[in-house]
Structure formats: structure tokens, C-alpha cells
Amino acid sequence: MSDTITGRARYLGPADGLVHHKDDKTPVTWTGQAELYLLNPPLRGYTTVVVASNDNSDHPPAFGVETNIYGLEGEGLLLEWDDVGGGRGIATIADALTDSGYHVL
């Protein structure tokens, strides 16, 4: 977990229907909760991110709960699936952002 909060994460709303795959521009279907945030300062170059939680306990390999932060590109909110924060064992969206050094607004 981050020792200090260095940034702000402003909630923009749910990601359903708004985020698209970068390769074919189709909408991303989320299996758990997914929310959009605007970050200041940027995280690994991304100012707009989606933070998504999934419980993979029932699927081999059993990773359990994980919450990842994915950077988005452009006005089309394009996703490459390269996570820039969060990870296995992080249960909530707020925890993933705090772990990456952001205070949720």
C-alpha cells in the first residue's frame, strides 16, 4: 500500500457501455463492478482510468478477488487491458485507488 496519498481520483460514473476495446472498438463487457475515474496527477501517463473488481474464486486458477486499474486512451475511452495499478487481493475500488496513492473524491 502507498505510504502517502499524492493524488486525487474524481468519480465520473459507471463504465458500462462507455469503455471500448482498443483493437476493434467494441464495448467492453464487465464481469464485476467497473467505474470511471479522472486522476490528478496521471497514473503512468493516464488521466482517465477504469477501476474494475472481479471475484475469480470459482474459476481456475482461483485468484480470489482482484481489483485492477486500467488506463484509457482518447475520447472513445479505449482499453488495452494493461493494468497500471491494483491487483490480486485488493477487494474494493477505493482500496485499489488508495494503494496507488489517490484520495477518492
N, C-alpha and C positions, 0 to 999 in steps of 0.2 A: 504494500500500500504506500501511496505517496506520503512523504513526510510533511509537505506543505501544499496548501491549495494555492495555485498560481494563476488559475483562470476562472472564467465564468462560462456556464453552459445554460443557454436560454432555450427552454422547451418551445418547439414550434408546432407539435401535434403528432398524431399517429402517422406512421409511414405507409400504411396500407393504401395501395393504389397509386402512390406518388413516386416510389423509387423504381428504377428500371435497370435491367441488366445492361451493362456497357456494350456487350458484344452484339446483341440483337434488338435492343431497346424494348423488350417485352417487360411488363410489370413483374416485380418480384413478389412471390407468394411467401409469406412469413409463417413459420410453424408455431411461433410464440409471440409474445409482446414485442413490438418494434416501434420506436419513437424517433422523431427527428429533433436534432439539437443544433443550434448555432453556437460555435465555440469562439472564445476570445481569450487568449491568443489561439491561433490554429494548432491542431494536434497533428504532428508530422505533415504539415502543409495543408491540412483540410480544415476549412472553417465550418462546413456543413457535414454532419455525420448522422448515421442511423445507429441506434443502440438497440440490439436485439437479444432477447433472452430465449433460451431453449432448454427443455429438460430432456436429455438424451439417456435417461436411466434405463428405459425399456428397449433401447436399440444397441446391438453390439457394434463396436465395443462400448461398454457402459461408461460414458464420461460423466454422467450426472448433469447437474445444472451448469450451464455456462452462459455468460453474457458478454457479447463482443461489440466493439465499436468499429464501424466500417466507414471509411471516408467516401464522400460522394463528390462527383465531378459535374460541373456545369449546371445550367438551369434545368436540365432534364433529370437531375438527381441520379446520375449514372453510377452504378455499383460494380466493382470488380471482385469483390469478396476477399480483398486483402484486409485483415483486421489490423487496426492500429492501436488497440487497447482492449482492456478487459481480458476474459479468458475463462478457463475451467475453474470451477469452484466459486466463481463470483455469481451470486444469486440474483441480484437486482440491478436495474438500470442505474439507479443512483449510486450503488456501490462501484460499478464499472467506471462511472464518470469521476467519482471521488478518488478512486485508485489511480486514475490518470491525471489527477491534480486539478480537477474542476469542481467548483461550487455550483450546484444546480439552482437556477433562479426560477 
